[in-house]
Amino acid sequence: MQGTVTMYSTTWCGYCRRLKSQLDREGIAYTEINIEQDPDSAAFVEKANGGNQTVPTVRVVPSVGGDEVVMTNPSLAQVKQALAV
């Protein structure tokens, strides 16, 4: 699988920790951004989630074709599917 995965998270988010461990186990590379330390990323997450800072918010950009996908609290299967486009 190729493409880029960006996970917007916080240090205290259990759902974020779970998804990170699943991505690590599957060998899926990702960039993690703590929205508490990055106001621009916090604004992106708010825009994607109707004004809420809901994490994990994941942005997937497939390397070949397909459009950028932004998902809130996705499953591992959803991330893999977005990368496979």
MARBA-3410 file (N, C-alpha, C, O; in Angstrom, 1 decimal):
85
0.8,-1.2,0.0,0.0,0.0,0.0,0.9,1.2,0.0,1.9,1.3,0.6 ~ 0.4,2.2,-0.7,1.1,3.5,-0.7,0.2,4.6,-0.5,-1.0,4.4,-0.2 ~ 0.7,5.8,-0.5,-0.1,7.0,-0.2,0.3,7.5,1.2,1.3,7.0,1.8 ~ -0.3,8.6,1.6,0.1,9.1,2.9,-1.1,9.1,3.9,-2.3,9.3,3.5 ~ -0.8,8.8,5.1,-1.8,8.8,6.2,-1.3,9.8,7.2,-0.2,9.8,7.7
-2.2,10.7,7.5,-2.0,11.7,8.6,-3.0,11.5,9.7,-4.2,11.6,9.4 ~ -2.6,11.3,10.9,-3.5,11.1,12.0,-3.4,12.4,12.9,-2.4,12.7,13.4 ~ -4.6,13.0,13.1,-4.7,14.1,14.0,-5.2,13.6,15.3,-6.2,12.9,15.4 ~ -4.4,13.8,16.4,-4.7,13.1,17.7,-4.4,14.0,18.8,-4.0,15.2,18.7 ~ -4.6,13.5,20.0,-4.1,14.1,21.3,-3.4,13.0,22.1,-3.5,11.8,21.8
-2.7,13.5,23.1,-2.0,12.5,23.9,-2.9,11.6,24.8,-2.5,10.5,25.1 ~ -4.1,12.1,25.1,-5.0,11.4,26.0,-6.0,10.6,25.4,-6.9,10.0,26.0 ~ -6.0,10.5,24.0,-7.1,9.8,23.3,-6.8,8.3,23.2,-5.9,7.9,22.5 ~ -7.7,7.5,23.8,-7.6,6.1,23.8,-7.8,5.5,22.4,-7.2,4.6,22.0 ~ -8.8,6.1,21.6,-9.1,5.7,20.3,-7.9,5.9,19.4,-7.6,5.1,18.5
-7.2,7.0,19.6,-5.9,7.3,18.9,-4.9,6.2,19.1,-4.2,5.7,18.2 ~ -4.7,5.9,20.4,-3.7,4.9,20.7,-4.0,3.6,20.1,-3.1,2.9,19.6 ~ -5.3,3.2,20.1,-5.7,1.9,19.5,-5.4,1.9,18.0,-4.8,0.9,17.5 ~ -5.8,3.0,17.3,-5.5,3.0,15.9,-4.1,3.0,15.6,-3.6,2.4,14.6 ~ -3.3,3.8,16.3,-1.8,3.8,16.1,-1.2,2.4,16.2,-0.4,2.0,15.4
-1.6,1.7,17.3,-1.1,0.3,17.5,-1.5,-0.6,16.3,-0.7,-1.4,15.9 ~ -2.7,-0.4,15.8,-3.1,-1.3,14.7,-2.4,-0.9,13.4,-1.9,-1.8,12.7 ~ -2.1,0.4,13.2,-1.4,0.8,12.0,0.1,0.3,12.1,0.6,-0.2,11.1 ~ 0.6,0.4,13.3,2.0,-0.1,13.5,2.1,-1.6,13.2,3.0,-2.0,12.5 ~ 1.1,-2.3,13.7,1.1,-3.8,13.6,1.0,-4.2,12.1,1.6,-5.2,11.7
0.3,-3.4,11.3,0.1,-3.7,9.9,1.2,-3.1,9.0,1.2,-3.3,7.8 ~ 2.1,-2.3,9.6,3.2,-1.7,8.9,2.8,-0.6,8.0,3.4,-0.3,7.0 ~ 1.7,0.1,8.4,1.2,1.3,7.6,1.8,2.5,8.2,1.6,2.8,9.4 ~ 2.6,3.2,7.4,3.3,4.4,7.9,2.3,5.6,8.0,1.3,5.6,7.2 ~ 2.5,6.4,9.0,1.6,7.6,9.2,2.3,8.7,9.9,3.4,8.5,10.5
1.8,9.9,9.7,2.4,11.0,10.4,1.3,11.4,11.4,0.1,11.5,11.1 ~ 1.8,11.6,12.7,0.8,12.0,13.7,1.0,13.4,14.1,2.2,13.9,14.3 ~ -0.1,14.1,14.2,0.0,15.5,14.6,-0.9,15.7,15.8,-2.1,15.4,15.8 ~ -0.3,16.3,16.9,-1.1,16.5,18.1,-1.8,17.9,18.0,-1.1,18.9,17.9 ~ -3.1,17.9,17.9,-3.9,19.1,17.6,-3.8,20.1,18.8,-4.1,21.3,18.7
-3.4,19.6,20.0,-3.2,20.5,21.1,-2.0,21.3,21.0,-1.8,22.3,21.7 ~ -1.1,20.9,20.1,0.2,21.7,19.9,0.3,22.4,18.6,1.3,23.0,18.3 ~ -0.8,22.2,17.7,-0.7,22.7,16.4,-2.1,23.4,16.1,-3.0,22.7,15.6 ~ -2.2,24.7,16.3,-3.5,25.3,16.1,-4.1,25.2,14.6,-5.3,25.1,14.5 ~ -3.2,25.2,13.6,-3.7,25.0,12.3,-4.4,23.6,12.1,-5.4,23.5,11.4
-3.7,22.6,12.7,-4.3,21.2,12.6,-5.6,21.1,13.4,-6.5,20.5,13.0 ~ -5.6,21.8,14.5,-6.9,21.8,15.3,-8.0,22.4,14.5,-9.1,22.0,14.6 ~ -7.7,23.5,13.8,-8.7,24.2,12.9,-9.2,23.2,11.8,-10.4,23.2,11.5 ~ -8.2,22.5,11.2,-8.6,21.5,10.2,-9.6,20.4,10.7,-10.6,20.1,10.1 ~ -9.2,19.9,11.9,-10.1,18.9,12.6,-11.5,19.5,12.9,-12.5,18.8,12.6
-11.5,20.7,13.3,-12.8,21.3,13.6,-13.6,21.5,12.3,-14.8,21.2,12.3 ~ -13.0,21.9,11.3,-13.7,22.1,10.0,-14.2,20.7,9.5,-15.3,20.6,8.9 ~ -13.4,19.6,9.7,-13.8,18.3,9.2,-14.9,17.7,10.0,-15.6,16.8,9.6 ~ -15.1,18.2,11.3,-16.0,17.6,12.2,-17.1,18.5,12.7,-17.5,18.5,13.9 ~ -17.6,19.4,11.9,-18.7,20.3,12.3,-18.4,21.2,13.5,-19.3,21.4,14.3
-17.1,21.6,13.6,-16.8,22.5,14.7,-16.2,21.8,15.9,-15.9,22.5,16.9 ~ -16.2,20.5,15.9,-15.7,19.7,17.1,-14.3,19.2,16.8,-13.9,18.9,15.7 ~ -13.5,19.2,17.9,-12.1,18.7,17.8,-12.2,17.2,18.1,-11.7,16.7,19.2 ~ -12.8,16.4,17.2,-12.9,15.0,17.4,-11.7,14.2,16.9,-11.3,14.4,15.7 ~ -11.1,13.4,17.7,-9.9,12.6,17.3,-10.1,11.2,17.6,-10.9,10.8,18.5
-9.5,10.3,16.9,-8.6,10.6,15.8,-9.4,11.0,14.5,-10.4,10.4,14.2 ~ -8.9,12.0,13.9,-9.3,12.4,12.5,-8.2,12.0,11.6,-7.0,12.3,11.9 ~ -8.4,11.2,10.6,-7.4,10.7,9.7,-7.6,11.2,8.3,-8.7,11.1,7.7 ~ -6.5,11.7,7.7,-6.5,12.2,6.3,-5.7,11.2,5.5,-4.5,10.9,5.8 ~ -6.3,10.6,4.5,-5.6,9.6,3.6,-5.5,10.2,2.2,-6.6,10.6,1.6
-4.3,10.3,1.6,-4.1,10.7,0.3,-3.6,9.5,-0.5,-2.4,9.2,-0.3 ~ -4.4,8.8,-1.4,-3.8,7.7,-2.1,-2.7,8.2,-3.1,-2.8,9.3,-3.6 ~ -1.8,7.3,-3.3,-0.7,7.7,-4.2,-1.0,7.7,-5.7,-0.5,8.4,-6.5 ~ -2.0,6.8,-6.0,-2.4,6.7,-7.4,-3.9,6.9,-7.5,-4.7,6.1,-7.0 ~ -4.2,8.0,-8.2,-5.7,8.2,-8.4,-6.4,8.4,-7.1,-5.8,8.4,-6.0
-7.7,8.6,-7.2,-8.5,8.7,-6.0,-8.4,10.1,-5.4,-7.4,10.8,-5.6 ~ -9.3,10.4,-4.6,-9.3,11.7,-3.9,-8.9,11.5,-2.4,-9.0,10.4,-1.9 ~ -8.5,12.6,-1.9,-8.2,12.7,-0.4,-9.4,12.2,0.3,-10.6,12.6,0.0 ~ -9.2,11.4,1.4,-10.3,11.0,2.2,-10.0,11.4,3.7,-8.9,11.2,4.2 ~ -11.0,12.1,4.3,-10.9,12.4,5.7,-12.0,11.7,6.5,-13.1,11.7,6.2
-11.5,11.0,7.5,-12.4,10.1,8.3,-12.2,10.4,9.8,-11.1,10.8,10.3 ~ -13.3,10.3,10.5,-13.3,10.5,12.0,-13.4,9.1,12.7,-14.3,8.4,12.4 ~ -12.4,8.9,13.5,-12.3,7.6,14.3,-12.6,6.4,13.4,-13.4,5.6,13.6 ~ -11.8,6.3,12.3,-11.9,5.1,11.4,-11.4,3.8,11.9,-10.6,3.8,12.8 ~ -11.9,2.8,11.4,-11.4,1.4,11.7,-10.1,1.2,10.8,-9.9,2.0,9.9
-9.3,0.2,11.2,-8.1,-0.1,10.4,-8.6,-0.5,9.0,-7.9,-0.1,8.0 ~ -9.7,-1.2,8.9,-10.2,-1.6,7.5,-10.5,-0.4,6.7,-10.2,-0.4,5.5 ~ -11.1,0.6,7.3,-11.4,1.8,6.5,-10.2,2.6,6.1,-10.1,3.1,4.9 ~ -9.1,2.6,6.9,-7.9,3.2,6.5,-7.3,2.5,5.3,-6.8,3.0,4.3 ~ -7.2,1.1,5.5,-6.7,0.3,4.4,-7.5,0.5,3.1,-6.9,0.6,2.0
-8.8,0.5,3.2,-9.6,0.7,2.0,-9.3,2.1,1.3,-9.2,2.1,0.1 ~ -9.2,3.1,2.1,-8.9,4.4,1.5,-7.5,4.5,0.9,-7.3,5.1,-0.2 ~ -6.5,3.7,1.4,-5.2,3.6,0.8,-5.3,2.8,-0.5,-4.4,3.1,-1.4 ~ -6.2,1.9,-0.6,-6.2,1.0,-1.8,-6.9,1.6,-3.0,-6.9,1.0,-4.1 ~ -7.4,2.8,-2.9,-8.1,3.4,-4.0,-7.2,3.6,-5.2,-7.6,4.1,-6.2
END
